[in-house]
Amino acid sequence: MFLILGFFMKIVAEIVHEVLGHGLFVLLFGGKITDLYISVLWPYDFSWIGWDLPEGITSAQMAWIYTGGILACLCASFLIQAFLLWKKKISWHFALAFFWLAFWTLVNSTGYLIIGGLTPIKDVDELIRLGVLTNFLSLAMGLIFFITGFITLSWILRRIFANVLSPKKASLGTNLFWLIIPLLVVIMLANPERNLQWAYLPLTFIPTVLSFVMEYFLVLSQQKADANPNNIAQ
């Protein structure tokens, strides 16, 4: 169930990026969507959308079109995260599906920003060319959004796991989950067209290391709280 939902929601996240992101702004500015390709092999193979724009389209409008995919994914991810944090009682099946969608939309948007700050890639390259972004700004924004989502999603995933696992196993599961980041980067690096360096791969293990640190102190603090005699009455 965990893996099936993860794969399905990855495709949904691609649709959010291409259709609700780029496509929505294309239609808003009077254009037409001519082609749509949703890749099931992302990030090895990227999805894309084709459009036909009216004459007189401005640079500002083009910037919105190229920003649309990243913006739609960021909005979707943080809205879902807020919902999962606010909603205390929800079936773990639905919670897991929403979690995966929030994760994929976060990785989709911040991945483009972070990688786009290091090497030319799709929408970010166009935004840099239009003068909307710089390499440094793209990298900085990507890291800030990812770190924020990383903390929130870790909390959400731990809570989901806690419904079916012991506290220690829930923490371990949360730690191991973040190994998906280096796995995704390896899949991307396997495509020679991505023009990325393997030297970046060790950096992708940082979320896993941070997760282990976070979970260690959370478990430690919980153990101290359980051992505190003042909590017996509670």
C-alpha atoms as an extended CHARMM CRD file, in Angstrom:
* protein
*
       234  EXT
         1         1  MET       CA              0.0000000000        0.0000000000        0.0000000000  PROA      1               0.0000000000
         2         2  PHE       CA              2.8140000000        2.3920000000        0.8930000000  PROA      2               0.0000000000
         3         3  LEU       CA              4.6600000000        1.8690000000       -2.4010000000  PROA      3               0.0000000000
         4         4  ILE       CA              1.5490000000        1.7680000000       -4.5900000000  PROA      4               0.0000000000
         5         5  LEU       CA              0.2500000000        5.0440000000       -3.1730000000  PROA      5               0.0000000000
         6         6  GLY       CA              3.6980000000        6.5820000000       -3.5570000000  PROA      6               0.0000000000
         7         7  PHE       CA              3.9200000000        5.6730000000       -7.2450000000  PROA      7               0.0000000000
         8         8  PHE       CA              0.3700000000        6.8150000000       -8.0080000000  PROA      8               0.0000000000
         9         9  MET       CA              0.7730000000       10.1420000000       -6.2230000000  PROA      9               0.0000000000
        10        10  LYS       CA              4.0260000000       10.7670000000       -8.0770000000  PROA      10              0.0000000000
        11        11  ILE       CA              2.0260000000       10.7980000000      -11.3090000000  PROA      11              0.0000000000
        12        12  VAL       CA             -0.6130000000       13.0630000000       -9.7440000000  PROA      12              0.0000000000
        13        13  ALA       CA              2.1490000000       15.4930000000       -8.7170000000  PROA      13              0.0000000000
        14        14  GLU       CA              3.3810000000       15.5960000000      -12.3150000000  PROA      14              0.0000000000
        15        15  ILE       CA             -0.1390000000       16.4760000000      -13.4590000000  PROA      15              0.0000000000
        16        16  VAL       CA             -0.2960000000       19.2530000000      -10.8610000000  PROA      16              0.0000000000
        17        17  HSD       CA              2.9860000000       20.6730000000      -12.1680000000  PROA      17              0.0000000000
        18        18  GLU       CA              2.1640000000       20.5360000000      -15.8620000000  PROA      18              0.0000000000
        19        19  VAL       CA             -1.6120000000       21.0790000000      -16.0020000000  PROA      19              0.0000000000
        20        20  LEU       CA             -2.5050000000       23.0880000000      -12.8830000000  PROA      20              0.0000000000
        21        21  GLY       CA              0.7870000000       24.9540000000      -13.1110000000  PROA      21              0.0000000000
        22        22  HSD       CA              1.9220000000       25.7200000000      -16.6590000000  PROA      22              0.0000000000
        23        23  GLY       CA             -1.3670000000       24.8460000000      -18.3460000000  PROA      23              0.0000000000
        24        24  LEU       CA             -3.5110000000       27.0590000000      -16.1530000000  PROA      24              0.0000000000
        25        25  PHE       CA             -1.4330000000       30.1640000000      -16.9150000000  PROA      25              0.0000000000
        26        26  VAL       CA             -1.3220000000       29.3210000000      -20.6180000000  PROA      26              0.0000000000
        27        27  LEU       CA             -5.1270000000       29.2680000000      -20.6950000000  PROA      27              0.0000000000
        28        28  LEU       CA             -5.3200000000       32.3700000000      -18.4960000000  PROA      28              0.0000000000
        29        29  PHE       CA             -3.2630000000       34.3440000000      -21.0210000000  PROA      29              0.0000000000
        30        30  GLY       CA             -5.3710000000       33.2070000000      -23.9780000000  PROA      30              0.0000000000
        31        31  GLY       CA             -3.1830000000       30.3300000000      -25.1600000000  PROA      31              0.0000000000
        32        32  LYS       CA             -4.0100000000       26.7220000000      -26.0150000000  PROA      32              0.0000000000
        33        33  ILE       CA             -2.5620000000       23.4800000000      -24.7110000000  PROA      33              0.0000000000
        34        34  THR       CA             -1.3770000000       21.4520000000      -27.6960000000  PROA      34              0.0000000000
        35        35  ASP       CA              0.4890000000       18.5140000000      -26.1480000000  PROA      35              0.0000000000
        36        36  LEU       CA              0.8410000000       16.8500000000      -22.7680000000  PROA      36              0.0000000000
        37        37  TYR       CA              3.2380000000       14.1280000000      -21.6760000000  PROA      37              0.0000000000
        38        38  ILE       CA              3.2380000000       12.7630000000      -18.1330000000  PROA      38              0.0000000000
        39        39  SER       CA              6.2950000000       10.6680000000      -17.3660000000  PROA      39              0.0000000000
        40        40  VAL       CA              5.9660000000        7.6660000000      -15.0540000000  PROA      40              0.0000000000
        41        41  LEU       CA              9.7770000000        7.5110000000      -14.9420000000  PROA      41              0.0000000000
        42        42  TRP       CA             10.3550000000       10.9240000000      -13.3620000000  PROA      42              0.0000000000
        43        43  PRO       CA             13.0250000000       12.0450000000      -12.5020000000  PROA      43              0.0000000000
        44        44  TYR       CA             14.8550000000        9.9440000000      -15.1120000000  PROA      44              0.0000000000
        45        45  ASP       CA             12.4990000000       11.3040000000      -17.7440000000  PROA      45              0.0000000000
        46        46  PHE       CA             10.7190000000       14.6530000000      -17.3600000000  PROA      46              0.0000000000
        47        47  SER       CA              7.0820000000       15.3920000000      -18.1020000000  PROA      47              0.0000000000
        48        48  TRP       CA              6.2870000000       18.2670000000      -20.4320000000  PROA      48              0.0000000000
        49        49  ILE       CA              3.4370000000       20.3160000000      -21.8340000000  PROA      49              0.0000000000
        50        50  GLY       CA              3.1900000000       22.0210000000      -25.2120000000  PROA      50              0.0000000000
        51        51  TRP       CA              1.2960000000       25.2250000000      -25.8520000000  PROA      51              0.0000000000
        52        52  ASP       CA              0.3430000000       27.7230000000      -28.5180000000  PROA      52              0.0000000000
        53        53  LEU       CA              0.3920000000       31.3190000000      -27.2870000000  PROA      53              0.0000000000
        54        54  PRO       CA             -1.2530000000       34.3710000000      -28.8650000000  PROA      54              0.0000000000
        55        55  GLU       CA              0.7940000000       37.1380000000      -30.4220000000  PROA      55              0.0000000000
        56        56  GLY       CA              1.9180000000       39.9210000000      -28.1460000000  PROA      56              0.0000000000
        57        57  ILE       CA              2.6090000000       37.7300000000      -25.1320000000  PROA      57              0.0000000000
        58        58  THR       CA              4.7820000000       39.7020000000      -22.7170000000  PROA      58              0.0000000000
        59        59  SER       CA              7.9130000000       38.6610000000      -20.8550000000  PROA      59              0.0000000000
        60        60  ALA       CA              6.0360000000       38.9880000000      -17.5620000000  PROA      60              0.0000000000
        61        61  GLN       CA              3.3530000000       36.6230000000      -18.7940000000  PROA      61              0.0000000000
        62        62  MET       CA              5.9770000000       34.1380000000      -19.9870000000  PROA      62              0.0000000000
        63        63  ALA       CA              7.5680000000       34.3310000000      -16.5450000000  PROA      63              0.0000000000
        64        64  TRP       CA              4.2500000000       33.3980000000      -14.9340000000  PROA      64              0.0000000000
        65        65  ILE       CA              3.8600000000       30.4730000000      -17.3220000000  PROA      65              0.0000000000
        66        66  TYR       CA              7.3160000000       29.1150000000      -16.5110000000  PROA      66              0.0000000000
        67        67  THR       CA              6.8250000000       29.7800000000      -12.8020000000  PROA      67              0.0000000000
        68        68  GLY       CA              3.4240000000       28.1100000000      -12.8170000000  PROA      68              0.0000000000
        69        69  GLY       CA              4.6250000000       24.5370000000      -12.3850000000  PROA      69              0.0000000000
        70        70  ILE       CA              6.8450000000       25.2810000000       -9.3970000000  PROA      70              0.0000000000
        71        71  LEU       CA              4.2800000000       27.6330000000       -7.8520000000  PROA      71              0.0000000000
        72        72  ALA       CA              1.4090000000       25.1430000000       -8.1730000000  PROA      72              0.0000000000
        73        73  CYS       CA              3.4580000000       22.3660000000       -6.5870000000  PROA      73              0.0000000000
        74        74  LEU       CA              4.6390000000       24.5370000000       -3.6950000000  PROA      74              0.0000000000
        75        75  CYS       CA              1.0960000000       25.7110000000       -2.9620000000  PROA      75              0.0000000000
        76        76  ALA       CA             -0.2900000000       22.1730000000       -3.1790000000  PROA      76              0.0000000000
        77        77  SER       CA              2.4300000000       20.7550000000       -0.9320000000  PROA      77              0.0000000000
        78        78  PHE       CA              2.1700000000       23.2870000000        1.8790000000  PROA      78              0.0000000000
        79        79  LEU       CA             -1.6380000000       23.3830000000        1.7890000000  PROA      79              0.0000000000
        80        80  ILE       CA             -1.7320000000       19.5920000000        2.1590000000  PROA      80              0.0000000000
        81        81  GLN       CA              0.8640000000       19.7270000000        4.9250000000  PROA      81              0.0000000000
        82        82  ALA       CA             -1.2110000000       22.3240000000        6.7750000000  PROA      82              0.0000000000
        83        83  PHE       CA             -4.3170000000       20.1680000000        6.3820000000  PROA      83              0.0000000000
        84        84  LEU       CA             -2.5730000000       17.0460000000        7.7060000000  PROA      84              0.0000000000
        85        85  LEU       CA             -1.2080000000       18.9740000000       10.6880000000  PROA      85              0.0000000000
        86        86  TRP       CA             -4.5910000000       20.5070000000       11.4570000000  PROA      86              0.0000000000
        87        87  LYS       CA             -6.6910000000       17.3620000000       10.9090000000  PROA      87              0.0000000000
        88        88  LYS       CA             -6.1270000000       15.1990000000       13.9670000000  PROA      88              0.0000000000
        89        89  LYS       CA             -8.3560000000       12.2650000000       13.0310000000  PROA      89              0.0000000000
        90        90  ILE       CA             -8.0710000000       10.9040000000        9.4980000000  PROA      90              0.0000000000
        91        91  SER       CA             -7.8260000000        7.3890000000        8.1350000000  PROA      91              0.0000000000
        92        92  TRP       CA             -4.1680000000        6.4460000000        7.7680000000  PROA      92              0.0000000000
        93        93  HSD       CA             -4.8460000000        5.3210000000        4.1700000000  PROA      93              0.0000000000
        94        94  PHE       CA             -5.9930000000        8.8300000000        3.2010000000  PROA      94              0.0000000000
        95        95  ALA       CA             -3.3170000000       10.4320000000        5.3630000000  PROA      95              0.0000000000
        96        96  LEU       CA             -0.6500000000        8.3960000000        3.5800000000  PROA      96              0.0000000000
        97        97  ALA       CA             -1.9980000000        9.3190000000        0.1420000000  PROA      97              0.0000000000
        98        98  PHE       CA             -2.0360000000       13.0210000000        1.0530000000  PROA      98              0.0000000000
        99        99  PHE       CA              1.4330000000       12.7070000000        2.5540000000  PROA      99              0.0000000000
       100       100  TRP       CA              2.8430000000       11.2410000000       -0.6650000000  PROA      100             0.0000000000
       101       101  LEU       CA              1.2400000000       13.9990000000       -2.7370000000  PROA      101             0.0000000000
       102       102  ALA       CA              2.6640000000       16.6600000000       -0.4250000000  PROA      102             0.0000000000
       103       103  PHE       CA              6.0820000000       14.9950000000       -0.6150000000  PROA      103             0.0000000000
       104       104  TRP       CA              6.1790000000       14.6550000000       -4.4070000000  PROA      104             0.0000000000
       105       105  THR       CA              4.9710000000       18.2050000000       -5.0340000000  PROA      105             0.0000000000
       106       106  LEU       CA              7.6000000000       19.4810000000       -2.5830000000  PROA      106             0.0000000000
       107       107  VAL       CA             10.4000000000       17.4690000000       -4.1970000000  PROA      107             0.0000000000
       108       108  ASN       CA              9.2050000000       18.4280000000       -7.6680000000  PROA      108             0.0000000000
       109       109  SER       CA              9.2640000000       22.1710000000       -7.0070000000  PROA      109             0.0000000000
       110       110  THR       CA             12.2780000000       22.4300000000       -4.7070000000  PROA      110             0.0000000000
       111       111  GLY       CA             14.1980000000       19.9290000000       -6.8310000000  PROA      111             0.0000000000
       112       112  TYR       CA             13.8980000000       22.1870000000       -9.8590000000  PROA      112             0.0000000000
       113       113  LEU       CA             14.9360000000       25.2120000000       -7.8070000000  PROA      113             0.0000000000
       114       114  ILE       CA             17.9320000000       23.5400000000       -6.1590000000  PROA      114             0.0000000000
       115       115  ILE       CA             19.2090000000       21.7980000000       -9.2780000000  PROA      115             0.0000000000
       116       116  GLY       CA             18.4350000000       24.8760000000      -11.3560000000  PROA      116             0.0000000000
       117       117  GLY       CA             20.7440000000       26.8450000000       -9.0910000000  PROA      117             0.0000000000
       118       118  LEU       CA             23.5710000000       24.4380000000       -9.9130000000  PROA      118             0.0000000000
       119       119  THR       CA             23.0490000000       23.6600000000      -13.5940000000  PROA      119             0.0000000000
       120       120  PRO       CA             20.6320000000       24.7630000000      -16.3610000000  PROA      120             0.0000000000
       121       121  ILE       CA             17.3510000000       22.8680000000      -16.1220000000  PROA      121             0.0000000000
       122       122  LYS       CA             13.9760000000       23.4330000000      -17.7590000000  PROA      122             0.0000000000
       123       123  ASP       CA             11.7820000000       26.1280000000      -16.1900000000  PROA      123             0.0000000000
       124       124  VAL       CA             14.4430000000       27.5970000000      -13.8970000000  PROA      124             0.0000000000
       125       125  ASP       CA             16.7820000000       28.1520000000      -16.8300000000  PROA      125             0.0000000000
       126       126  GLU       CA             14.0350000000       30.0800000000      -18.6280000000  PROA      126             0.0000000000
       127       127  LEU       CA             13.3020000000       32.1590000000      -15.5320000000  PROA      127             0.0000000000
       128       128  ILE       CA             16.9900000000       33.0050000000      -15.1620000000  PROA      128             0.0000000000
       129       129  ARG       CA             17.0980000000       34.0060000000      -18.8250000000  PROA      129             0.0000000000
       130       130  LEU       CA             14.0620000000       36.2610000000      -18.2790000000  PROA      130             0.0000000000
       131       131  GLY       CA             15.7770000000       37.8880000000      -15.3030000000  PROA      131             0.0000000000
       132       132  VAL       CA             13.2430000000       36.6670000000      -12.7400000000  PROA      132             0.0000000000
       133       133  LEU       CA             15.7000000000       34.3990000000      -10.9150000000  PROA      133             0.0000000000
       134       134  THR       CA             19.4290000000       34.0760000000      -10.4160000000  PROA      134             0.0000000000
       135       135  ASN       CA             21.3100000000       30.8560000000       -9.7640000000  PROA      135             0.0000000000
       136       136  PHE       CA             21.9170000000       31.8270000000       -6.1400000000  PROA      136             0.0000000000
       137       137  LEU       CA             18.3150000000       32.9110000000       -5.5230000000  PROA      137             0.0000000000
       138       138  SER       CA             16.9990000000       29.7170000000       -7.0810000000  PROA      138             0.0000000000
       139       139  LEU       CA             19.2780000000       27.5740000000       -4.8990000000  PROA      139             0.0000000000
       140       140  ALA       CA             18.5110000000       29.5490000000       -1.7270000000  PROA      140             0.0000000000
       141       141  MET       CA             14.7440000000       29.4440000000       -2.2490000000  PROA      141             0.0000000000
       142       142  GLY       CA             14.8480000000       25.7390000000       -3.0280000000  PROA      142             0.0000000000
       143       143  LEU       CA             16.7780000000       24.9600000000        0.1570000000  PROA      143             0.0000000000
       144       144  ILE       CA             14.5380000000       27.1010000000        2.3620000000  PROA      144             0.0000000000
       145       145  PHE       CA             11.3320000000       25.5510000000        1.0400000000  PROA      145             0.0000000000
       146       146  PHE       CA             12.7690000000       22.0330000000        1.1920000000  PROA      146             0.0000000000
       147       147  ILE       CA             14.0270000000       22.3560000000        4.7730000000  PROA      147             0.0000000000
       148       148  THR       CA             10.6590000000       23.7230000000        5.8910000000  PROA      148             0.0000000000
       149       149  GLY       CA              8.7880000000       20.9020000000        4.1730000000  PROA      149             0.0000000000
       150       150  PHE       CA             11.2910000000       18.3340000000        5.4130000000  PROA      150             0.0000000000
       151       151  ILE       CA             10.5990000000       19.2010000000        9.0520000000  PROA      151             0.0000000000
       152       152  THR       CA              6.8250000000       19.2570000000        8.5940000000  PROA      152             0.0000000000
       153       153  LEU       CA              6.6480000000       16.0700000000        6.5110000000  PROA      153             0.0000000000
       154       154  SER       CA              8.8780000000       14.2210000000        8.9780000000  PROA      154             0.0000000000
       155       155  TRP       CA              6.4450000000       15.0860000000       11.7690000000  PROA      155             0.0000000000
       156       156  ILE       CA              3.4490000000       14.0110000000        9.6530000000  PROA      156             0.0000000000
       157       157  LEU       CA              5.0210000000       10.7320000000        8.5350000000  PROA      157             0.0000000000
       158       158  ARG       CA              6.0360000000        9.8210000000       12.0830000000  PROA      158             0.0000000000
       159       159  ARG       CA              2.4580000000       10.3750000000       13.2130000000  PROA      159             0.0000000000
       160       160  ILE       CA              1.1220000000        8.1720000000       10.3870000000  PROA      160             0.0000000000
       161       161  PHE       CA              3.5840000000        5.3970000000       11.1740000000  PROA      161             0.0000000000
       162       162  ALA       CA              2.7340000000        5.6280000000       14.8700000000  PROA      162             0.0000000000
       163       163  ASN       CA             -0.7850000000        4.3860000000       14.0640000000  PROA      163             0.0000000000
       164       164  VAL       CA              0.5500000000        1.0070000000       12.9440000000  PROA      164             0.0000000000
       165       165  LEU       CA              4.0420000000        0.7920000000       14.4680000000  PROA      165             0.0000000000
       166       166  SER       CA              5.6860000000        1.1880000000       17.8360000000  PROA      166             0.0000000000
       167       167  PRO       CA              7.1970000000        4.6320000000       18.5800000000  PROA      167             0.0000000000
       168       168  LYS       CA             10.7560000000        3.4290000000       17.9330000000  PROA      168             0.0000000000
       169       169  LYS       CA              9.8050000000        1.7360000000       14.6710000000  PROA      169             0.0000000000
       170       170  ALA       CA              7.8590000000        4.8280000000       13.6100000000  PROA      170             0.0000000000
       171       171  SER       CA             10.9890000000        6.9300000000       14.1440000000  PROA      171             0.0000000000
       172       172  LEU       CA             13.1470000000        4.4140000000       12.2860000000  PROA      172             0.0000000000
       173       173  GLY       CA             10.6870000000        4.3140000000        9.4130000000  PROA      173             0.0000000000
       174       174  THR       CA             10.7820000000        8.1030000000        9.1820000000  PROA      174             0.0000000000
       175       175  ASN       CA             14.5850000000        8.0410000000        9.0900000000  PROA      175             0.0000000000
       176       176  LEU       CA             14.7620000000        5.3970000000        6.3880000000  PROA      176             0.0000000000
       177       177  PHE       CA             12.1410000000        7.1530000000        4.2870000000  PROA      177             0.0000000000
       178       178  TRP       CA             14.4740000000       10.0600000000        3.5430000000  PROA      178             0.0000000000
       179       179  LEU       CA             16.8740000000        7.7140000000        1.7670000000  PROA      179             0.0000000000
       180       180  ILE       CA             14.4810000000        8.2390000000       -1.1180000000  PROA      180             0.0000000000
       181       181  ILE       CA             16.2540000000       11.5440000000       -1.8570000000  PROA      181             0.0000000000
       182       182  PRO       CA             19.6350000000       10.0070000000       -2.8500000000  PROA      182             0.0000000000
       183       183  LEU       CA             17.7170000000        7.2790000000       -4.7060000000  PROA      183             0.0000000000
       184       184  LEU       CA             15.8770000000        9.8890000000       -6.7820000000  PROA      184             0.0000000000
       185       185  VAL       CA             19.1360000000       11.7150000000       -7.5250000000  PROA      185             0.0000000000
       186       186  VAL       CA             20.8020000000        8.4650000000       -8.6270000000  PROA      186             0.0000000000
       187       187  ILE       CA             17.8840000000        7.8490000000      -10.9990000000  PROA      187             0.0000000000
       188       188  MET       CA             18.2850000000       11.3630000000      -12.3800000000  PROA      188             0.0000000000
       189       189  LEU       CA             22.0630000000       10.9890000000      -12.7240000000  PROA      189             0.0000000000
       190       190  ALA       CA             21.5150000000        7.7790000000      -14.6910000000  PROA      190             0.0000000000
       191       191  ASN       CA             20.2430000000        9.9510000000      -17.5490000000  PROA      191             0.0000000000
       192       192  PRO       CA             23.3130000000       11.5460000000      -19.2070000000  PROA      192             0.0000000000
       193       193  GLU       CA             21.1660000000       14.4030000000      -20.5110000000  PROA      193             0.0000000000
       194       194  ARG       CA             20.7330000000       15.8070000000      -17.0050000000  PROA      194             0.0000000000
       195       195  ASN       CA             24.2790000000       17.2410000000      -16.9960000000  PROA      195             0.0000000000
       196       196  LEU       CA             24.6680000000       16.7490000000      -13.2330000000  PROA      196             0.0000000000
       197       197  GLN       CA             27.8240000000       15.7890000000      -11.3780000000  PROA      197             0.0000000000
       198       198  TRP       CA             28.0530000000       12.6680000000       -9.2240000000  PROA      198             0.0000000000
       199       199  ALA       CA             30.0090000000       14.7740000000       -6.7220000000  PROA      199             0.0000000000
       200       200  TYR       CA             26.6600000000       16.1900000000       -5.5270000000  PROA      200             0.0000000000
       201       201  LEU       CA             25.3750000000       12.7450000000       -4.5050000000  PROA      201             0.0000000000
       202       202  PRO       CA             26.8430000000       12.6860000000       -0.9400000000  PROA      202             0.0000000000
       203       203  LEU       CA             24.9500000000       15.9090000000       -0.1700000000  PROA      203             0.0000000000
       204       204  THR       CA             21.6450000000       14.1210000000       -0.7910000000  PROA      204             0.0000000000
       205       205  PHE       CA             22.1790000000       12.0460000000        2.3610000000  PROA      205             0.0000000000
       206       206  ILE       CA             21.9650000000       15.1650000000        4.5420000000  PROA      206             0.0000000000
       207       207  PRO       CA             18.1520000000       14.8780000000        5.0170000000  PROA      207             0.0000000000
       208       208  THR       CA             18.5790000000       11.2960000000        6.2530000000  PROA      208             0.0000000000
       209       209  VAL       CA             21.3120000000       12.3300000000        8.6930000000  PROA      209             0.0000000000
       210       210  LEU       CA             19.2250000000       15.2630000000        9.9510000000  PROA      210             0.0000000000
       211       211  SER       CA             16.2510000000       12.9400000000       10.3220000000  PROA      211             0.0000000000
       212       212  PHE       CA             18.2700000000       10.5600000000       12.5090000000  PROA      212             0.0000000000
       213       213  VAL       CA             19.3710000000       13.5030000000       14.6820000000  PROA      213             0.0000000000
       214       214  MET       CA             15.8170000000       14.8260000000       14.9950000000  PROA      214             0.0000000000
       215       215  GLU       CA             14.3450000000       11.4340000000       15.7950000000  PROA      215             0.0000000000
       216       216  TYR       CA             17.0830000000       10.6600000000       18.3230000000  PROA      216             0.0000000000
       217       217  PHE       CA             16.3600000000       13.7640000000       20.3610000000  PROA      217             0.0000000000
       218       218  LEU       CA             12.5960000000       13.2620000000       20.0670000000  PROA      218             0.0000000000
       219       219  VAL       CA             12.8370000000        9.6870000000       21.3300000000  PROA      219             0.0000000000
       220       220  LEU       CA             15.2840000000       10.7440000000       24.0370000000  PROA      220             0.0000000000
       221       221  SER       CA             13.0150000000       13.5420000000       25.2300000000  PROA      221             0.0000000000
       222       222  GLN       CA             10.0410000000       11.1580000000       25.2410000000  PROA      222             0.0000000000
       223       223  GLN       CA             11.9660000000        8.6350000000       27.3120000000  PROA      223             0.0000000000
       224       224  LYS       CA             12.9060000000       11.3410000000       29.8240000000  PROA      224             0.0000000000
       225       225  ALA       CA              9.2950000000       12.4710000000       29.9860000000  PROA      225             0.0000000000
       226       226  ASP       CA              8.1030000000        8.9030000000       30.6230000000  PROA      226             0.0000000000
       227       227  ALA       CA             10.7300000000        8.4790000000       33.3440000000  PROA      227             0.0000000000
       228       228  ASN       CA              9.7320000000       11.7110000000       35.0880000000  PROA      228             0.0000000000
       229       229  PRO       CA              7.6730000000       10.8770000000       38.2020000000  PROA      229             0.0000000000
       230       230  ASN       CA              5.7110000000       14.0930000000       37.7760000000  PROA      230             0.0000000000
       231       231  ASN       CA              4.0890000000       12.5940000000       34.6720000000  PROA      231             0.0000000000
       232       232  ILE       CA              2.6230000000        9.6060000000       36.5240000000  PROA      232             0.0000000000
       233       233  ALA       CA             -0.4390000000       11.5730000000       37.6060000000  PROA      233             0.0000000000
       234       234  GLN       CA             -0.9960000000       12.5980000000       33.9960000000  PROA      234             0.0000000000
